[in-house]
Amino acid sequence: MQPLRERSAVRPRAGWMVMGERGRPSALEVCGFLAVFVALFPSASLQCKILKCNSEFWASTSNSGPEEEYCKAVRAYNSCVRRTARTCRGDLTYHSAQHGIEDLMSQHNCSKEGPTSATRIPPPPPPPPAVVTDSQELFNGPDACHYERSLPRDTPPPNYIHCGFFGDPHLRTFGDDFQTCKVEGAWPLIHNKYLSVQVTNSPVVPGSLATATSKLTIIFKNFQECVDQKMYHAETDELPAAFADGSKNGGDRHGANTLRVVEKAPGQHVEIQARYIGTTIVVRQVGRYLTFAVRMPEDIVNSVEEGDDQDLYLCLHGCPANQRIDFGNFRVRAAAEAHGGAGGSRSSFSYQSAKAKCKERLPVEDLYFQSCVFDLLSSGDINFTIAAYYAFEDVKMLHSHSNRYHIFEKPLSSSAARGGRDLLPCLFLSLLAALLWTESRAFHL
């Protein structure tokens, strides 16, 4: 058996490494040799993590230094390689490293026992920023970038109001009016000093008056030192988890994190939190169409730009009269046609089967339930049942007053109608009495 010194002298000629001054091998040659094995056996090398040991040794020996420091680096290298033994036993790079370490220790008279150097490797990257949950407030920006903190002291708590737009479509205004509309094409939902929201509605069934939202655009305007202008755009089968420029917050300003896009369910549910204006927006895709819901302080809703005519903003004033669908008449007609044996609509649902299907998710027969029935009869698309359900779930999350979650139809009652009919004879008698009194005075004169 060859003495250790002789064996170590032979290995360099076999291509392991080239000796430098004072017999020290070049760390570059060590890395080059290991790189050959990585190229030949990439999967095994990556699996056993031997490259990590190699890179640490390279970093610790990149500059020349005392022999004692070099031996510390070799012992650290040896310890690192030994820790990979369990996963690297069948790896040629691992076995080559073992033999190389033996040679290095022999050439430099390094003992196996002793201190190891602290390897000079780059520090680990900083941890990702903490994710703020809905129940947390992680805020270190100026008070102007946090709506409630920006309010003057001793002011009453802000009144948060809600608007929702879903289905065929159905609109719940900030004033809690509930309407069913045509509004085909592009229509503005909200427009004020801070943001604008526009929807584009497409026909659900060719030839039908019913439409549903296929596109949604939200523009958040520049605001003080808080946020840059940002646009969020969604359309059918494209519900992004970021603004149009790829960012997920309000930009580079100090209060940028008071505007965030949060993906709740990929491709199905996105929440936009705009804390600098106390606003939360929920956008969903259900089936082929989008739904919209917002919670906003009343004073932000009413922050009208000077000279701006808000008559067409649906969340504020509702749909124009010529764009509204008579919800009650449609339902009565559908029920009558169903009793007469006709389907009552273009869909595969009868009036009774539509009611039964909607009852599964919406047990209270309020206007959300009625909108579900309307949508099934108009389109036959079962996804509108889910849209109505989530619209009501969003109300429960966003509306400030639980006693207003449900909205019920307000038809003209029979007693009111009867009262109107009874008023006509009274008016006639009063007019007759006035005429007789006038004639009587004229006669006496």
TORKOL-4160 file (C-alpha; in steps of 0.2 Angstrom, whole numbers, padded with zeros to 4 digits, m for minus):
445
<pt num="1" X="0000" Y="0000" Z="0000"/>
<pt num="2" X="0007" Y="0017" Z="m0005"/>
<pt num="3" X="0011" Y="0029" Z="0009"/>
<pt num="4" X="m0002" Y="0043" Z="0011"/>
<pt num="5" X="0010" Y="0056" Z="0004"/>
<pt num="6" X="0014" Y="0047" Z="m0012"/>
<pt num="7" X="m0004" Y="0043" Z="m0015"/>
<pt num="8" X="m0008" Y="0061" Z="m0014"/>
<pt num="9" X="0005" Y="0066" Z="m0026"/>
<pt num="10" X="m0002" Y="0054" Z="m0039"/>
<pt num="11" X="m0020" Y="0060" Z="m0039"/>
<pt num="12" X="m0016" Y="0077" Z="m0047"/>
<pt num="13" X="m0010" Y="0069" Z="m0063"/>
<pt num="14" X="m0026" Y="0059" Z="m0064"/>
<pt num="15" X="m0035" Y="0076" Z="m0066"/>
<pt num="16" X="m0042" Y="0079" Z="m0048"/>
<pt num="17" X="m0033" Y="0096" Z="m0046"/>
<pt num="18" X="m0018" Y="0106" Z="m0050"/>
<pt num="19" X="m0006" Y="0111" Z="m0036"/>
<pt num="20" X="m0003" Y="0129" Z="m0033"/>
<pt num="21" X="0011" Y="0138" Z="m0023"/>
<pt num="22" X="0015" Y="0130" Z="m0007"/>
<pt num="23" X="0006" Y="0114" Z="m0013"/>
<pt num="24" X="m0011" Y="0122" Z="m0011"/>
<pt num="25" X="m0024" Y="0117" Z="m0024"/>
<pt num="26" X="m0033" Y="0130" Z="m0033"/>
<pt num="27" X="m0051" Y="0131" Z="m0027"/>
<pt num="28" X="m0056" Y="0135" Z="m0045"/>
<pt num="29" X="m0049" Y="0118" Z="m0050"/>
<pt num="30" X="m0059" Y="0109" Z="m0037"/>
<pt num="31" X="m0075" Y="0118" Z="m0042"/>
<pt num="32" X="m0071" Y="0114" Z="m0060"/>
<pt num="33" X="m0069" Y="0095" Z="m0057"/>
<pt num="34" X="m0085" Y="0095" Z="m0047"/>
<pt num="35" X="m0094" Y="0104" Z="m0061"/>
<pt num="36" X="m0090" Y="0090" Z="m0073"/>
<pt num="37" X="m0099" Y="0078" Z="m0062"/>
<pt num="38" X="m0114" Y="0090" Z="m0060"/>
<pt num="39" X="m0115" Y="0090" Z="m0079"/>
<pt num="40" X="m0114" Y="0071" Z="m0081"/>
<pt num="41" X="m0125" Y="0067" Z="m0066"/>
<pt num="42" X="m0136" Y="0083" Z="m0063"/>
<pt num="43" X="m0151" Y="0075" Z="m0055"/>
<pt num="44" X="m0141" Y="0065" Z="m0042"/>
<pt num="45" X="m0130" Y="0080" Z="m0038"/>
<pt num="46" X="m0145" Y="0091" Z="m0035"/>
<pt num="47" X="m0154" Y="0078" Z="m0025"/>
<pt num="48" X="m0139" Y="0076" Z="m0013"/>
<pt num="49" X="m0135" Y="0095" Z="m0011"/>
<pt num="50" X="m0116" Y="0092" Z="m0013"/>
<pt num="51" X="m0115" Y="0108" Z="m0023"/>
<pt num="52" X="m0119" Y="0118" Z="m0007"/>
<pt num="53" X="m0104" Y="0111" Z="0002"/>
<pt num="54" X="m0093" Y="0115" Z="m0013"/>
<pt num="55" X="m0099" Y="0133" Z="m0014"/>
<pt num="56" X="m0096" Y="0136" Z="0004"/>
<pt num="57" X="m0078" Y="0129" Z="0002"/>
<pt num="58" X="m0076" Y="0140" Z="m0013"/>
<pt num="59" X="m0082" Y="0156" Z="m0003"/>
<pt num="60" X="m0071" Y="0152" Z="0012"/>
<pt num="61" X="m0055" Y="0150" Z="0002"/>
<pt num="62" X="m0057" Y="0163" Z="m0012"/>
<pt num="63" X="m0044" Y="0174" Z="m0004"/>
<pt num="64" X="m0027" Y="0167" Z="0002"/>
<pt num="65" X="m0023" Y="0166" Z="0020"/>
<pt num="66" X="m0014" Y="0158" Z="0034"/>
<pt num="67" X="m0012" Y="0139" Z="0033"/>
<pt num="68" X="m0022" Y="0137" Z="0050"/>
<pt num="69" X="m0037" Y="0146" Z="0042"/>
<pt num="70" X="m0036" Y="0135" Z="0027"/>
<pt num="71" X="m0037" Y="0120" Z="0038"/>
<pt num="72" X="m0052" Y="0127" Z="0046"/>
<pt num="73" X="m0060" Y="0128" Z="0029"/>
<pt num="74" X="m0056" Y="0111" Z="0024"/>
<pt num="75" X="m0063" Y="0104" Z="0041"/>
<pt num="76" X="m0079" Y="0114" Z="0038"/>
<pt num="77" X="m0080" Y="0107" Z="0020"/>
<pt num="78" X="m0077" Y="0089" Z="0027"/>
<pt num="79" X="m0091" Y="0092" Z="0040"/>
<pt num="80" X="m0103" Y="0098" Z="0026"/>
<pt num="81" X="m0100" Y="0083" Z="0015"/>
<pt num="82" X="m0102" Y="0071" Z="0029"/>
<pt num="83" X="m0119" Y="0078" Z="0033"/>
<pt num="84" X="m0124" Y="0074" Z="0015"/>
<pt num="85" X="m0119" Y="0056" Z="0017"/>
<pt num="86" X="m0137" Y="0049" Z="0019"/>
<pt num="87" X="m0143" Y="0056" Z="0002"/>
<pt num="88" X="m0127" Y="0056" Z="m0008"/>
<pt num="89" X="m0120" Y="0038" Z="m0005"/>
<pt num="90" X="m0122" Y="0033" Z="m0024"/>
<pt num="91" X="m0117" Y="0050" Z="m0030"/>
<pt num="92" X="m0100" Y="0051" Z="m0039"/>
<pt num="93" X="m0097" Y="0069" Z="m0035"/>
<pt num="94" X="m0099" Y="0065" Z="m0016"/>
<pt num="95" X="m0086" Y="0051" Z="m0017"/>
<pt num="96" X="m0074" Y="0062" Z="m0027"/>
<pt num="97" X="m0076" Y="0076" Z="m0014"/>
<pt num="98" X="m0072" Y="0064" Z="0000"/>
<pt num="99" X="m0056" Y="0059" Z="m0008"/>
<pt num="100" X="m0052" Y="0077" Z="m0012"/>
<pt num="101" X="m0054" Y="0082" Z="0006"/>
<pt num="102" X="m0042" Y="0068" Z="0011"/>
<pt num="103" X="m0029" Y="0074" Z="0000"/>
<pt num="104" X="m0031" Y="0092" Z="0005"/>
<pt num="105" X="m0029" Y="0088" Z="0023"/>
<pt num="106" X="m0014" Y="0077" Z="0020"/>
<pt num="107" X="m0005" Y="0091" Z="0009"/>
<pt num="108" X="m0008" Y="0104" Z="0022"/>
<pt num="109" X="m0005" Y="0094" Z="0037"/>
<pt num="110" X="m0022" Y="0097" Z="0043"/>
<pt num="111" X="m0029" Y="0087" Z="0058"/>
<pt num="112" X="m0047" Y="0080" Z="0057"/>
<pt num="113" X="m0051" Y="0087" Z="0074"/>
<pt num="114" X="m0051" Y="0106" Z="0077"/>
<pt num="115" X="m0060" Y="0122" Z="0074"/>
<pt num="116" X="m0069" Y="0125" Z="0058"/>
<pt num="117" X="m0070" Y="0142" Z="0049"/>
<pt num="118" X="m0086" Y="0152" Z="0048"/>
<pt num="119" X="m0089" Y="0150" Z="0029"/>
<pt num="120" X="m0091" Y="0167" Z="0020"/>
<pt num="121" X="m0107" Y="0164" Z="0011"/>
<pt num="122" X="m0120" Y="0177" Z="0006"/>
<pt num="123" X="m0133" Y="0180" Z="0020"/>
<pt num="124" X="m0150" Y="0172" Z="0017"/>
<pt num="125" X="m0163" Y="0183" Z="0009"/>
<pt num="126" X="m0175" Y="0192" Z="0021"/>
<pt num="127" X="m0191" Y="0183" Z="0025"/>
<pt num="128" X="m0206" Y="0188" Z="0014"/>
<pt num="129" X="m0217" Y="0202" Z="0021"/>
<pt num="130" X="m0230" Y="0196" Z="0033"/>
<pt num="131" X="m0247" Y="0194" Z="0025"/>
<pt num="132" X="m0260" Y="0204" Z="0033"/>
<pt num="133" X="m0276" Y="0195" Z="0036"/>
<pt num="134" X="m0293" Y="0203" Z="0036"/>
<pt num="135" X="m0293" Y="0204" Z="0055"/>
<pt num="136" X="m0276" Y="0212" Z="0056"/>
<pt num="137" X="m0270" Y="0230" Z="0054"/>
<pt num="138" X="m0252" Y="0231" Z="0049"/>
<pt num="139" X="m0250" Y="0250" Z="0046"/>
<pt num="140" X="m0235" Y="0261" Z="0048"/>
<pt num="141" X="m0239" Y="0275" Z="0035"/>
<pt num="142" X="m0246" Y="0292" Z="0038"/>
<pt num="143" X="m0263" Y="0294" Z="0046"/>
<pt num="144" X="m0269" Y="0302" Z="0030"/>
<pt num="145" X="m0267" Y="0285" Z="0022"/>
<pt num="146" X="m0279" Y="0276" Z="0034"/>
<pt num="147" X="m0297" Y="0282" Z="0032"/>
<pt num="148" X="m0303" Y="0281" Z="0050"/>
<pt num="149" X="m0287" Y="0288" Z="0058"/>
<pt num="150" X="m0288" Y="0303" Z="0046"/>
<pt num="151" X="m0305" Y="0308" Z="0053"/>
<pt num="152" X="m0305" Y="0322" Z="0065"/>
<pt num="153" X="m0307" Y="0318" Z="0083"/>
<pt num="154" X="m0323" Y="0317" Z="0092"/>
<pt num="155" X="m0332" Y="0314" Z="0075"/>
<pt num="156" X="m0345" Y="0300" Z="0075"/>
<pt num="157" X="m0341" Y="0283" Z="0067"/>
<pt num="158" X="m0342" Y="0283" Z="0049"/>
<pt num="159" X="m0358" Y="0276" Z="0040"/>
<pt num="160" X="m0353" Y="0262" Z="0029"/>
<pt num="161" X="m0365" Y="0258" Z="0014"/>
<pt num="162" X="m0366" Y="0244" Z="0002"/>
<pt num="163" X="m0369" Y="0242" Z="m0017"/>
<pt num="164" X="m0370" Y="0225" Z="m0026"/>
<pt num="165" X="m0372" Y="0221" Z="m0045"/>
<pt num="166" X="m0374" Y="0203" Z="m0050"/>
<pt num="167" X="m0384" Y="0191" Z="m0061"/>
<pt num="168" X="m0395" Y="0196" Z="m0076"/>
<pt num="169" X="m0391" Y="0210" Z="m0069"/>
<pt num="170" X="m0398" Y="0214" Z="m0052"/>
<pt num="171" X="m0393" Y="0230" Z="m0043"/>
<pt num="172" X="m0393" Y="0234" Z="m0025"/>
<pt num="173" X="m0390" Y="0253" Z="m0023"/>
<pt num="174" X="m0381" Y="0262" Z="m0009"/>
<pt num="175" X="m0399" Y="0267" Z="m0004"/>
<pt num="176" X="m0404" Y="0248" Z="m0002"/>
<pt num="177" X="m0416" Y="0249" Z="m0018"/>
<pt num="178" X="m0416" Y="0233" Z="m0027"/>
<pt num="179" X="m0419" Y="0234" Z="m0046"/>
<pt num="180" X="m0417" Y="0222" Z="m0061"/>
<pt num="181" X="m0410" Y="0231" Z="m0077"/>
<pt num="182" X="m0406" Y="0229" Z="m0095"/>
<pt num="183" X="m0391" Y="0240" Z="m0096"/>
<pt num="184" X="m0383" Y="0232" Z="m0111"/>
<pt num="185" X="m0365" Y="0238" Z="m0115"/>
<pt num="186" X="m0354" Y="0249" Z="m0104"/>
<pt num="187" X="m0361" Y="0258" Z="m0089"/>
<pt num="188" X="m0354" Y="0267" Z="m0074"/>
<pt num="189" X="m0357" Y="0260" Z="m0057"/>
<pt num="190" X="m0347" Y="0272" Z="m0046"/>
<pt num="191" X="m0338" Y="0288" Z="m0050"/>
<pt num="192" X="m0331" Y="0301" Z="m0037"/>
<pt num="193" X="m0315" Y="0309" Z="m0032"/>
<pt num="194" X="m0306" Y="0293" Z="m0027"/>
<pt num="195" X="m0311" Y="0279" Z="m0039"/>
<pt num="196" X="m0322" Y="0275" Z="m0054"/>
<pt num="197" X="m0330" Y="0258" Z="m0058"/>
<pt num="198" X="m0337" Y="0253" Z="m0075"/>
<pt num="199" X="m0346" Y="0237" Z="m0080"/>
<pt num="200" X="m0349" Y="0230" Z="m0097"/>
<pt num="201" X="m0365" Y="0219" Z="m0099"/>
<pt num="202" X="m0368" Y="0206" Z="m0113"/>
<pt num="203" X="m0384" Y="0197" Z="m0118"/>
<pt num="204" X="m0386" Y="0181" Z="m0108"/>
<pt num="205" X="m0397" Y="0173" Z="m0122"/>
<pt num="206" X="m0398" Y="0180" Z="m0140"/>
<pt num="207" X="m0415" Y="0190" Z="m0141"/>
<pt num="208" X="m0417" Y="0191" Z="m0123"/>
<pt num="209" X="m0418" Y="0207" Z="m0113"/>
<pt num="210" X="m0408" Y="0199" Z="m0099"/>
<pt num="211" X="m0389" Y="0204" Z="m0098"/>
<pt num="212" X="m0375" Y="0200" Z="m0087"/>
<pt num="213" X="m0358" Y="0207" Z="m0083"/>
<pt num="214" X="m0343" Y="0201" Z="m0094"/>
<pt num="215" X="m0331" Y="0215" Z="m0090"/>
<pt num="216" X="m0326" Y="0226" Z="m0075"/>
<pt num="217" X="m0314" Y="0240" Z="m0074"/>
<pt num="218" X="m0310" Y="0249" Z="m0058"/>
<pt num="219" X="m0298" Y="0264" Z="m0057"/>
<pt num="220" X="m0291" Y="0270" Z="m0041"/>
<pt num="221" X="m0285" Y="0288" Z="m0043"/>
<pt num="222" X="m0269" Y="0296" Z="m0036"/>
<pt num="223" X="m0271" Y="0300" Z="m0018"/>
<pt num="224" X="m0259" Y="0312" Z="m0008"/>
<pt num="225" X="m0243" Y="0302" Z="m0002"/>
<pt num="226" X="m0253" Y="0286" Z="m0001"/>
<pt num="227" X="m0256" Y="0277" Z="m0018"/>
<pt num="228" X="m0252" Y="0279" Z="m0036"/>
<pt num="229" X="m0266" Y="0278" Z="m0049"/>
<pt num="230" X="m0270" Y="0260" Z="m0052"/>
<pt num="231" X="m0282" Y="0251" Z="m0063"/>
<pt num="232" X="m0290" Y="0234" Z="m0060"/>
<pt num="233" X="m0298" Y="0225" Z="m0075"/>
<pt num="234" X="m0307" Y="0209" Z="m0075"/>
<pt num="235" X="m0317" Y="0199" Z="m0089"/>
<pt num="236" X="m0324" Y="0182" Z="m0092"/>
<pt num="237" X="m0311" Y="0169" Z="m0088"/>
<pt num="238" X="m0298" Y="0182" Z="m0083"/>
<pt num="239" X="m0300" Y="0187" Z="m0064"/>
<pt num="240" X="m0282" Y="0193" Z="m0061"/>
<pt num="241" X="m0274" Y="0194" Z="m0043"/>
<pt num="242" X="m0265" Y="0210" Z="m0047"/>
<pt num="243" X="m0268" Y="0227" Z="m0055"/>
<pt num="244" X="m0266" Y="0230" Z="m0073"/>
<pt num="245" X="m0247" Y="0234" Z="m0071"/>
<pt num="246" X="m0244" Y="0218" Z="m0062"/>
<pt num="247" X="m0242" Y="0226" Z="m0045"/>
<pt num="248" X="m0253" Y="0220" Z="m0030"/>
<pt num="249" X="m0252" Y="0237" Z="m0020"/>
<pt num="250" X="m0253" Y="0255" Z="m0022"/>
<pt num="251" X="m0236" Y="0258" Z="m0029"/>
<pt num="252" X="m0220" Y="0265" Z="m0021"/>
<pt num="253" X="m0227" Y="0278" Z="m0010"/>
<pt num="254" X="m0226" Y="0277" Z="0009"/>
<pt num="255" X="m0244" Y="0272" Z="0011"/>
<pt num="256" X="m0245" Y="0260" Z="m0004"/>
<pt num="257" X="m0250" Y="0245" Z="0007"/>
<pt num="258" X="m0267" Y="0253" Z="0011"/>
<pt num="259" X="m0272" Y="0248" Z="m0007"/>
<pt num="260" X="m0270" Y="0229" Z="m0010"/>
<pt num="261" X="m0277" Y="0215" Z="m0021"/>
<pt num="262" X="m0280" Y="0199" Z="m0011"/>
<pt num="263" X="m0284" Y="0183" Z="m0021"/>
<pt num="264" X="m0296" Y="0173" Z="m0011"/>
<pt num="265" X="m0299" Y="0159" Z="m0023"/>
<pt num="266" X="m0289" Y="0158" Z="m0040"/>
<pt num="267" X="m0300" Y="0163" Z="m0054"/>
<pt num="268" X="m0315" Y="0164" Z="m0044"/>
<pt num="269" X="m0314" Y="0177" Z="m0030"/>
<pt num="270" X="m0303" Y="0193" Z="m0028"/>
<pt num="271" X="m0304" Y="0206" Z="m0014"/>
<pt num="272" X="m0297" Y="0224" Z="m0016"/>
<pt num="273" X="m0294" Y="0233" Z="0000"/>
<pt num="274" X="m0293" Y="0252" Z="m0001"/>
<pt num="275" X="m0290" Y="0256" Z="0018"/>
<pt num="276" X="m0285" Y="0274" Z="0013"/>
<pt num="277" X="m0303" Y="0277" Z="0008"/>
<pt num="278" X="m0311" Y="0264" Z="0020"/>
<pt num="279" X="m0317" Y="0254" Z="0005"/>
<pt num="280" X="m0318" Y="0235" Z="0002"/>
<pt num="281" X="m0322" Y="0228" Z="m0015"/>
<pt num="282" X="m0327" Y="0210" Z="m0019"/>
<pt num="283" X="m0326" Y="0203" Z="m0037"/>
<pt num="284" X="m0331" Y="0186" Z="m0042"/>
<pt num="285" X="m0333" Y="0175" Z="m0057"/>
<pt num="286" X="m0348" Y="0163" Z="m0056"/>
<pt num="287" X="m0350" Y="0153" Z="m0072"/>
<pt num="288" X="m0347" Y="0165" Z="m0087"/>
<pt num="289" X="m0351" Y="0181" Z="m0078"/>
<pt num="290" X="m0344" Y="0193" Z="m0065"/>
<pt num="291" X="m0352" Y="0200" Z="m0049"/>
<pt num="292" X="m0347" Y="0216" Z="m0040"/>
<pt num="293" X="m0350" Y="0221" Z="m0022"/>
<pt num="294" X="m0343" Y="0236" Z="m0012"/>
<pt num="295" X="m0343" Y="0243" Z="0006"/>
<pt num="296" X="m0339" Y="0261" Z="0006"/>
<pt num="297" X="m0341" Y="0276" Z="0018"/>
<pt num="298" X="m0355" Y="0287" Z="0014"/>
<pt num="299" X="m0345" Y="0303" Z="0013"/>
<pt num="300" X="m0333" Y="0294" Z="0001"/>
<pt num="301" X="m0348" Y="0289" Z="m0010"/>
<pt num="302" X="m0355" Y="0307" Z="m0010"/>
<pt num="303" X="m0338" Y="0315" Z="m0014"/>
<pt num="304" X="m0344" Y="0322" Z="m0030"/>
<pt num="305" X="m0332" Y="0331" Z="m0041"/>
<pt num="306" X="m0337" Y="0349" Z="m0045"/>
<pt num="307" X="m0348" Y="0350" Z="m0060"/>
<pt num="308" X="m0350" Y="0332" Z="m0062"/>
<pt num="309" X="m0368" Y="0325" Z="m0066"/>
<pt num="310" X="m0370" Y="0309" Z="m0057"/>
<pt num="311" X="m0387" Y="0304" Z="m0064"/>
<pt num="312" X="m0380" Y="0289" Z="m0073"/>
<pt num="313" X="m0370" Y="0281" Z="m0059"/>
<pt num="314" X="m0380" Y="0265" Z="m0055"/>
<pt num="315" X="m0375" Y="0262" Z="m0037"/>
<pt num="316" X="m0380" Y="0280" Z="m0032"/>
<pt num="317" X="m0396" Y="0283" Z="m0042"/>
<pt num="318" X="m0401" Y="0266" Z="m0049"/>
<pt num="319" X="m0404" Y="0261" Z="m0067"/>
<pt num="320" X="m0413" Y="0273" Z="m0078"/>
<pt num="321" X="m0432" Y="0270" Z="m0079"/>
<pt num="322" X="m0431" Y="0265" Z="m0097"/>
<pt num="323" X="m0418" Y="0252" Z="m0093"/>
<pt num="324" X="m0428" Y="0243" Z="m0078"/>
<pt num="325" X="m0437" Y="0227" Z="m0080"/>
<pt num="326" X="m0453" Y="0225" Z="m0071"/>
<pt num="327" X="m0448" Y="0211" Z="m0059"/>
<pt num="328" X="m0466" Y="0208" Z="m0052"/>
<pt num="329" X="m0475" Y="0207" Z="m0069"/>
<pt num="330" X="m0462" Y="0195" Z="m0076"/>
<pt num="331" X="m0464" Y="0184" Z="m0061"/>
<pt num="332" X="m0483" Y="0184" Z="m0062"/>
<pt num="333" X="m0483" Y="0181" Z="m0081"/>
<pt num="334" X="m0471" Y="0166" Z="m0078"/>
<pt num="335" X="m0482" Y="0159" Z="m0065"/>
<pt num="336" X="m0497" Y="0161" Z="m0076"/>
<pt num="337" X="m0489" Y="0153" Z="m0091"/>
<pt num="338" X="m0483" Y="0139" Z="m0080"/>
<pt num="339" X="m0500" Y="0135" Z="m0074"/>
<pt num="340" X="m0506" Y="0136" Z="m0092"/>
<pt num="341" X="m0494" Y="0122" Z="m0096"/>
<pt num="342" X="m0481" Y="0132" Z="m0105"/>
<pt num="343" X="m0463" Y="0134" Z="m0100"/>
<pt num="344" X="m0465" Y="0152" Z="m0097"/>
<pt num="345" X="m0447" Y="0156" Z="m0103"/>
<pt num="346" X="m0433" Y="0150" Z="m0115"/>
<pt num="347" X="m0425" Y="0140" Z="m0101"/>
<pt num="348" X="m0428" Y="0122" Z="m0096"/>
<pt num="349" X="m0434" Y="0127" Z="m0079"/>
<pt num="350" X="m0453" Y="0129" Z="m0075"/>
<pt num="351" X="m0458" Y="0142" Z="m0062"/>
<pt num="352" X="m0460" Y="0129" Z="m0049"/>
<pt num="353" X="m0444" Y="0120" Z="m0052"/>
<pt num="354" X="m0434" Y="0137" Z="m0053"/>
<pt num="355" X="m0442" Y="0141" Z="m0036"/>
<pt num="356" X="m0437" Y="0124" Z="m0029"/>
<pt num="357" X="m0419" Y="0125" Z="m0035"/>
<pt num="358" X="m0417" Y="0143" Z="m0028"/>
<pt num="359" X="m0424" Y="0137" Z="m0011"/>
<pt num="360" X="m0409" Y="0126" Z="m0009"/>
<pt num="361" X="m0397" Y="0140" Z="m0007"/>
<pt num="362" X="m0409" Y="0155" Z="m0002"/>
<pt num="363" X="m0422" Y="0149" Z="0010"/>
<pt num="364" X="m0429" Y="0166" Z="0013"/>
<pt num="365" X="m0440" Y="0172" Z="m0001"/>
<pt num="366" X="m0433" Y="0190" Z="m0002"/>
<pt num="367" X="m0428" Y="0199" Z="m0018"/>
<pt num="368" X="m0412" Y="0189" Z="m0019"/>
<pt num="369" X="m0422" Y="0173" Z="m0020"/>
<pt num="370" X="m0434" Y="0181" Z="m0032"/>
<pt num="371" X="m0419" Y="0187" Z="m0043"/>
<pt num="372" X="m0413" Y="0169" Z="m0043"/>
<pt num="373" X="m0429" Y="0163" Z="m0050"/>
<pt num="374" X="m0429" Y="0177" Z="m0063"/>
<pt num="375" X="m0412" Y="0172" Z="m0069"/>
<pt num="376" X="m0416" Y="0153" Z="m0070"/>
<pt num="377" X="m0432" Y="0157" Z="m0080"/>
<pt num="378" X="m0422" Y="0170" Z="m0091"/>
<pt num="379" X="m0407" Y="0159" Z="m0095"/>
<pt num="380" X="m0408" Y="0142" Z="m0088"/>
<pt num="381" X="m0390" Y="0144" Z="m0082"/>
<pt num="382" X="m0389" Y="0136" Z="m0065"/>
<pt num="383" X="m0374" Y="0146" Z="m0061"/>
<pt num="384" X="m0385" Y="0161" Z="m0058"/>
<pt num="385" X="m0391" Y="0152" Z="m0042"/>
<pt num="386" X="m0374" Y="0152" Z="m0035"/>
<pt num="387" X="m0372" Y="0171" Z="m0041"/>
<pt num="388" X="m0387" Y="0176" Z="m0031"/>
<pt num="389" X="m0381" Y="0165" Z="m0016"/>
<pt num="390" X="m0364" Y="0174" Z="m0016"/>
<pt num="391" X="m0372" Y="0191" Z="m0018"/>
<pt num="392" X="m0381" Y="0188" Z="m0002"/>
<pt num="393" X="m0366" Y="0182" Z="0007"/>
<pt num="394" X="m0357" Y="0197" Z="0002"/>
<pt num="395" X="m0371" Y="0208" Z="0009"/>
<pt num="396" X="m0368" Y="0199" Z="0026"/>
<pt num="397" X="m0350" Y="0203" Z="0025"/>
<pt num="398" X="m0350" Y="0221" Z="0019"/>
<pt num="399" X="m0367" Y="0228" Z="0025"/>
<pt num="400" X="m0366" Y="0238" Z="0041"/>
<pt num="401" X="m0384" Y="0234" Z="0047"/>
<pt num="402" X="m0389" Y="0216" Z="0049"/>
<pt num="403" X="m0408" Y="0221" Z="0049"/>
<pt num="404" X="m0406" Y="0227" Z="0031"/>
<pt num="405" X="m0398" Y="0211" Z="0024"/>
<pt num="406" X="m0414" Y="0205" Z="0017"/>
<pt num="407" X="m0424" Y="0216" Z="0005"/>
<pt num="408" X="m0442" Y="0212" Z="0001"/>
<pt num="409" X="m0454" Y="0217" Z="m0013"/>
<pt num="410" X="m0465" Y="0232" Z="m0009"/>
<pt num="411" X="m0480" Y="0230" Z="m0020"/>
<pt num="412" X="m0495" Y="0242" Z="m0019"/>
<pt num="413" X="m0506" Y="0234" Z="m0006"/>
<pt num="414" X="m0524" Y="0230" Z="m0009"/>
<pt num="415" X="m0529" Y="0242" Z="0005"/>
<pt num="416" X="m0519" Y="0256" Z="m0003"/>
<pt num="417" X="m0526" Y="0253" Z="m0020"/>
<pt num="418" X="m0544" Y="0252" Z="m0012"/>
<pt num="419" X="m0540" Y="0268" Z="m0003"/>
<pt num="420" X="m0535" Y="0276" Z="m0019"/>
<pt num="421" X="m0552" Y="0271" Z="m0027"/>
<pt num="422" X="m0562" Y="0277" Z="m0012"/>
<pt num="423" X="m0554" Y="0294" Z="m0013"/>
<pt num="424" X="m0561" Y="0297" Z="m0031"/>
<pt num="425" X="m0580" Y="0299" Z="m0025"/>
<pt num="426" X="m0574" Y="0310" Z="m0011"/>
<pt num="427" X="m0565" Y="0321" Z="m0023"/>
<pt num="428" X="m0580" Y="0322" Z="m0034"/>
<pt num="429" X="m0592" Y="0326" Z="m0019"/>
<pt num="430" X="m0580" Y="0340" Z="m0014"/>
<pt num="431" X="m0580" Y="0347" Z="m0031"/>
<pt num="432" X="m0599" Y="0347" Z="m0032"/>
<pt num="433" X="m0601" Y="0355" Z="m0015"/>
<pt num="434" X="m0589" Y="0369" Z="m0020"/>
<pt num="435" X="m0599" Y="0372" Z="m0036"/>
<pt num="436" X="m0616" Y="0373" Z="m0027"/>
<pt num="437" X="m0608" Y="0385" Z="m0014"/>
<pt num="438" X="m0602" Y="0396" Z="m0028"/>
<pt num="439" X="m0619" Y="0396" Z="m0037"/>
<pt num="440" X="m0628" Y="0400" Z="m0020"/>
<pt num="441" X="m0617" Y="0415" Z="m0017"/>
<pt num="442" X="m0620" Y="0421" Z="m0034"/>
<pt num="443" X="m0639" Y="0420" Z="m0032"/>
<pt num="444" X="m0639" Y="0429" Z="m0016"/>
<pt num="445" X="m0629" Y="0443" Z="m0023"/>
